[in-house]
Amino acid sequence: MQENQTFYYETQKMLQAAHRELSVEDYQSTVHTMLERLSDRPATALELGCGVGLAAISLSDLDVEVTAIDFEPTVHQIALENQAKYAAQVNFLREDFYQFDAQSQFDLVYYLDGFGIGADADQLKLLKRIKEWLKPDGKAYIEVYNPNHWRKADGVTLPLIEDVSHRYYYDEAAHEMIDIWKREGTDEEYTQRLKCYLPEDFERMANEAGFEVLSLYPEGRMDYQAMQYHPQASLSDCLSYCAVIVPNN
């Protein structure tokens, strides 16, 4: 997990100029899709790994009371700038959510594009913590990486920003997507690893944590031969899928 922490600290510094060009409109579609899939609007929500805070702000604009946490200082600072820019009422906290001590329970806990840090035991621990943070009738919404997709990305290099590129690998034994960011012409590179789960494996783990999986929604897929993104995909070949889970009380 330490390797991933270093990755986030360093890569978010690289991206800060791009982050500041984003707007709340860039996240409205994601938030509206999430609410449609949940089928009801929560009164309170907790976002894990909120980044620059624009999804949280978009949700708060819909009269949801949002707490949003991220441990990384660069994105936390930009989230505070966005809070002031949009006069948002989001409670932004710089926290490690493995250490986070919630003062209340929430109708919704959501985690977009980031689940899978560490070993299987870490994911199980996080799911159990999410259950503690939820009200008994609450829901969690979690985006999970699909190994079928990331296996196809093994060895692919993509340009990112300026002189930075990233290269994907897939560790078959560990079921991990490996993303290496490198500044061209230097030895500077940073690596993140995210565990990938087939839907049935995620469901098994969610059950062990005390959840029932209500539904799974595939996101898009990337065709790496044509270098083209397709917004529609099946559960078997999507880049990631979003799970709606509820406590199995």
Buried (B, 14 or more C-beta within 10 A) or exposed (E): EEEBBEBBBBBBEBBBEEBEEBEBEEBBEBBEEBBEBBEEEBEBBBBBBBBBBBBBBBBBBEEBBBBBBBBBEBBBBBBBBBBEEBEBEBBBBBBEBEEBEBEEBBBBBBBBBBBBBBEBEBBBBBBEBBBEBBBEEBBBBBBBBBBBBBBBBBEBEEEBBEEBBBBBBBBEEEBBBBBBBBBEEEEEBBBBBBBBBBBEBBBEBBBEBBBEBBEBBBBBBBEBEEEEEEEEBEBEBBBBBBBBBBBEE
